[in-house]
Amino acid sequence: MATSSKQIEYQEKMIKKHQSTVDNFKLIFYDNSTLKSLKFINHFNIKELVIENCRNIVIDLENETITKLNIESSQLNSVKGIQNIKNIETLNLTRNLIEDISSLQNLYLLQNLILKNNQIIDISVLKTLKYLQKLDLTGNLDIQIAPLQDMTQLLSLNLSNLKITDITALKSLIQLIDLNISYNPGIDISPVEELTNLKILTAKQNGLKDVKVLTKLKLVELTLFQNEKLDMSSCYLQKSLNKLNLINCGLKDMSQLKDLQDLQELRISMNQLDNILLLKKIINITSLEMSSCQIQDISVLKYLKQLQYLDLCHNEIADISPLQYSKMLCELDISENNIRSIYILKKLFNLKVINISDNAITNIQALQHMIQLTELIASGNYILDFSCIECHKYFTKYMICDQKAFPTTDQIQFSNIIDKIYCVDEQHKQFYKKKSKFNTMHQFQNNITTQLLLLNKNHVQFIFRITSLFDKLNDNKCQEYQ
C-alpha cells in the first residue's frame, strides 16, 4: 500500500521528536528518556527496530513487518506485548531486568534469541519455538538449563557466565554446531563428547585440567583461553582444527600441535614455551599470536610464508631477520623486545600496521618507502628523526611519543653501522646471486661479533669485528670502532 503524504509527514514528525534515524527500513532510537509508547511505529514500514538505553519504554505496538527487534540496556522488566510483533525472526534483549519470558512462547518464527545479562530463571516456554536455532543465555546467574534437553533443533548455544557445573541436559542436542560454556568454574565438560556435530567450542576460564573428551570431536575452532592448569598431553587434537586459542593454558611445548597442518589461526600467548620449532610443520598458518612467551629465537618463522598477522610483543627477541620471508604480512607487533634494527622490514611490502614500541630502535629509515602503512606505533625507542615517513599519506594511527632518553653518539653510530653492513650483505647476495653466510640476523651478528662494554654511564666502547662479508673484506680480519 502506498504511503500517503500525511503518513510521511507524521513519520518525519515522530523521527524529529524522538531524535531517531531511519536507514534502509531500519529505525533506531538511542539514549532517549522521552520515548515511552511504541504505538506510533505502526505507521512505519520497517524491517528492523533498534532501541538502546531508552529506559521508559513499553512494548505496545502491533507490527507485521518487523523481523528484527533489538531492545538493549533499557531497564526493561517485562516483555509483555511482544507477542503482537508476530513475524520476529531475530530478538535481542541484552542487559535488561527481565525475569518472565512467557510472552515469547507464541513467536513461532523466532530463529535467533539473545537474552544476555537479565534475571531469567525459567526458560521452559522456549520449547515451543521449533524454529529457534541460536540461543544466548549469557549472564543469567540463576537460570535452570534442564529445559534445553527438549530443544534439539538448536545449532548455536551460549551458556557463558551462568555459574553452572552440570551440562548433562546438552547430551540430546546432537545438531549443535557452536557451543560457548566459558566462565563457569568447575564445569564438567564430559557431556560435550556426545555432541558429534560440534564444530566450534569456546571454554574460557573454566578451570579445566584436561580435555581428553574432545579427542573424537572434529572441531574446526577451539578456544580454551586461560585454563591455567590444563594438561594437553592426554588430548589428541583432530587435524580438522582451523582456529586454536590456548592463551595462558600452561603450555610448555607444542607437541600436540604437530599434526595440525590445516591450522590457520593460532593464539598461544602467555605460555612459557621451551621452544617453538614445531611451528615449521604448520606452514599454512596466516595468523599467529605468541606474546609474553619468553621467546628469544624466531628462526623457525622463516617457514611460515603465509603469515598475515603476527604478534610477538613482550618477548626477548633481538633478531627479527626471519620475518623477511613472510612477504604476506599485513600486521606486525614486535613491541617490548630487545630489537635494535628493523632494516629487514623494508622487504615487507604488504605491511600496513606496525607496532615497534618499547625496543632499542634508533633508525626507522626502513619505513621510508612503505607508503602503504596505515598505523605506526613507535613509542619508547631512541628515535629522533621521523622525517623519512613524513610523506606517508594513509596513517590513521600514528604514535611516536615518549621516546627514551637518547643514547650516546657511539651507540647511534653503532646501530647505523649494523644497518649499513646488513645492507651491504644484501647487495652482495643480489650482485653475485649467492646465498649469504648469514641466514639469520643472529648468525650475522655472531659473525660480526659485536660486544658492548659499558665502562661507565657516560662512555661506551664497542669491539667490532667484521669477517667474510664479501671479497673486499676477506683480508680485513678485524676492524675496531670506538
Secondary structure, DSSP 8 states (H G I E B T S, - for coil): ----HHHHHHHHHHHHHTT-EE-SSEEEEES-TT--B-GGGGG---SEEEEES-TT-B-----SS--EEEEESS-----TTGGGSTT-SEEE--SS-----GGGGG-TT--EEE--SS-----GGGGG-TT--EEE-TT-TT---GGGGG-TT-SEEE--SS---B-GGGGG-TT--EEE--S-TT-B-GGGGG-TT--EEE--SS--SB-GGGTT---SEEE-TT-TT-B-TT----TT--EEE-TTS-----GGGTT-TT--EEE--S---S--GGGGG-TT--EEE-TTS-----GGGGG-TT--EEE--SS-----GGGGG-TT--EEE--SS-----GGGGG-TT--EEE--SS-----GGGTT-TT--EEE--SS-----GGGTT----SEEE---------HHHHHHHHHHHHHHHHHHHHHHHHT---S-SSHHHHHHHHTEEEEEEETTEEEEEE----SSGGGTT-------
